[in-house]
Amino acid sequence: MRFVFLGTGTSAGIPMIGCECGTCLSEDPRDHRLRTAAAIEFTDAKGMPRTILLDAGPDLRIQALREKLTRCDAIVFTHNHVDHTFGLDEVRRFNAVQKHAIEVHADGHTMESLERVYKHIFDRDRNVNDSFIATLIPFRISEDDIKAARPTVLHGLHFIPIELMHGRLRVLGWRIEPDPSLPMSDEARALFPLAYCTDVSAIPPHSWSRMNGLKTLVLDALRHRHHPTHLTLDEAVKTASHIAADQTYFVHMAHDLAHEQTNETLPESMSLAYDGLSLPDSKLDAH
């Protein structure tokens, strides 16, 4: 079992095009941030290897190559924005390797966007040529499922939806809990429950209970200055302190937050994540 941060940057990535700030020119590899996404690799109860993606942004190909991902059993989406969805076409290679379809799980708003943008995938019978495209099985997460916190169960991992606000847009975070039957080390099991909450500016009152008892929290922390659709670093620290997970990792950082300099200011239980950080295999050198 491992949870790996495929990317931890904003929609522009870092370094940003045309920017010569200290972070964009930094030689610290932890300051080089692809668009935010994550993957969970594990072995199911039958001994089969599994990989589940959390979002599929435009950097998915290079992220998969860097992390040596060779399969994708499902994709769980947080929302429909370009930096979280525009790598969906890349999963066709996983289809070719695995020789089976890939499940896609998203709320109605996100699924409608995917079906509109990727008509060549979801309405392939209308394609002029039967070309090399992804084969996907769409699963819509209903509003009833979201409100009732019904989990989506994928090969022994339970993904429980958490309603979050990204400015005026409702997005989903995910509380992830493994079945007791899943084979994993004590160190890996100690990561869970884990909540993945990127692109968030506010947590609605009814969603706080879904943060109870977390061992690991992954949370949006854009920059120091106010932003209408993301938490600032100070707001993220306050939110994480209230949730009180054993360990919090911040993601979706802009170039305003240099890795080493920022980590020196954070509480002991909180750190900026970085691209390629793997839990529990890697040890975060936060301080």
Long-range contacts (C-beta under 8 A, 24 or more apart in sequence): 1-40, 1-41, 1-42, 1-43, 1-178, 1-182, 1-184, 1-185, 1-188, 1-189, 1-191, 1-280, 2-40, 2-41, 2-42, 2-188, 2-278, 2-279, 2-280, 2-281, 3-38, 3-39, 3-40, 3-191, 3-194, 3-216, 3-278, 3-279, 4-38, 4-39, 4-40, 4-41, 4-67, 4-276, 4-277, 4-278, 4-279, 5-38, 5-249, 5-251, 5-273, 5-274, 5-275, 5-276, 5-277, 5-278, 6-34, 6-37, 6-38, 6-39, 6-53, 6-59, 6-60, 6-63, 6-64, 6-67, 6-275, 7-33, 7-34, 7-35, 7-36, 7-37, 7-57, 7-59, 7-63, 7-275, 8-33, 8-34, 8-36, 8-251, 8-252, 8-253, 8-272, 8-273, 8-274, 8-275, 8-277, 9-33, 9-34, 9-35, 9-36, 9-252, 9-253, 9-254, 9-275, 10-35, 10-36, 10-83, 10-222, 10-252, 10-253, 10-254, 11-35, 11-81, 11-82, 11-83, 12-254, 13-59, 14-253, 14-254, 14-255, 15-255, 16-255, 19-255, 21-255, 22-258, 23-255, 23-256, 23-257, 23-258, 24-255, 26-258, 26-259, 28-258, 28-259, 28-260, 29-274, 29-275, 30-259, 30-260, 30-272, 30-274, 30-275, 31-258, 31-259, 32-275, 33-253, 33-274, 33-275, 34-59, 34-62, 34-63, 34-275, 35-59, 35-83, 35-84, 36-83, 36-84, 36-198, 36-199, 36-251, 36-252, 37-63, 37-84, 37-87, 38-196, 38-218, 39-67, 39-69, 40-157, 40-176, 41-69, 42-155, 42-156, 42-157, 42-178, 42-182, 42-184, 43-182, 43-183, 43-184, 44-155, 44-156, 44-182, 45-156, 45-179, 45-181, 45-182, 45-183, 47-183, 48-155, 50-154, 50-155, 52-76, 52-154, 52-155, 52-157, 54-78, 54-174, 54-196, 55-84, 55-85, 55-198, 56-84, 56-85, 56-86, 56-87, 56-88, 56-90, 56-91, 57-83, 57-84, 57-85, 57-86, 57-87, 58-82, 58-83, 58-86, 58-87, 59-87, 60-87, 60-90, 60-91, 61-87, 61-90, 63-275, 64-90, 66-275, 66-276, 67-276, 69-94, 70-94, 70-97, 71-97, 71-98, 72-98, 72-102, 73-102, 73-103, 73-154, 73-155, 74-102, 74-103, 74-104, 74-105, 74-154, 74-155, 75-102, 75-103, 75-104, 75-105, 76-105, 76-106, 76-152, 76-154, 76-159, 76-174, 77-104, 77-105, 77-106, 77-107, 77-110, 77-114, 77-172, 78-110, 78-171, 78-172, 78-173, 78-174, 78-196, 78-198, 78-199, 79-109, 79-110, 79-166, 79-169, 79-171, 79-172, 79-199, 80-106, 80-109, 80-110, 80-112, 80-113, 80-114, 81-199, 84-198, 84-199, 85-110, 85-113, 85-114, 85-117, 86-117, 88-114, 88-118, 88-121, 88-134, 88-136, 89-118, 89-121, 89-133, 89-134, 91-134, 91-136, 92-132, 92-133, 92-134, 92-135, 95-134, 95-135, 96-132, 100-135, 101-135, 101-136, 101-137, 102-134, 102-135, 102-136, 102-137, 103-136, 103-137, 103-139, 103-154, 104-136, 104-137, 104-138, 104-139, 105-139, 105-141, 105-152, 105-154, 105-159, 106-138, 106-139, 106-140, 106-141, 107-140, 107-141, 107-143, 107-146, 107-161, 107-172, 108-140, 108-141, 108-142, 108-143, 109-170, 111-138, 111-140, 114-138, 141-172, 146-172, 149-210, 151-177, 156-181, 156-182, 157-182, 160-210, 162-195, 162-197, 162-207, 162-210, 162-211, 163-204, 163-206, 163-207, 164-197, 164-199, 164-200, 164-202, 164-203, 164-204, 164-207, 165-200, 165-201, 165-202, 165-203, 165-204, 166-199, 166-200, 166-201, 166-229, 166-230, 167-201, 167-228, 167-229, 169-229, 171-199, 171-200, 173-197, 173-198, 173-200, 173-207, 175-210, 175-211, 175-214, 185-280, 187-280, 188-280, 190-215, 190-246, 190-280, 191-215, 191-216, 191-279, 191-280, 192-216, 194-218, 195-243, 195-245, 198-251, 198-252, 199-229, 199-230, 199-252, 200-230, 200-231, 201-227, 201-228, 201-229, 201-230, 201-231, 203-239, 211-243, 211-245, 214-243, 214-244, 214-245, 214-246, 215-245, 215-246, 215-247, 216-245, 216-246, 216-247, 216-248, 216-249, 216-279, 217-243, 217-245, 217-247, 217-248, 217-249, 218-248, 218-249, 218-250, 218-251, 218-273, 219-248, 219-249, 219-250, 219-251, 220-250, 220-251, 220-252, 221-250, 221-251, 221-252, 221-253, 221-257, 221-272, 222-252, 222-253, 222-254, 222-256, 223-253, 223-254, 223-256, 223-257, 224-256, 224-257, 225-256, 233-257, 233-262, 237-266, 237-267, 237-270, 240-269, 240-270, 241-267, 245-269, 247-271, 249-273, 249-277, 249-284, 263-287
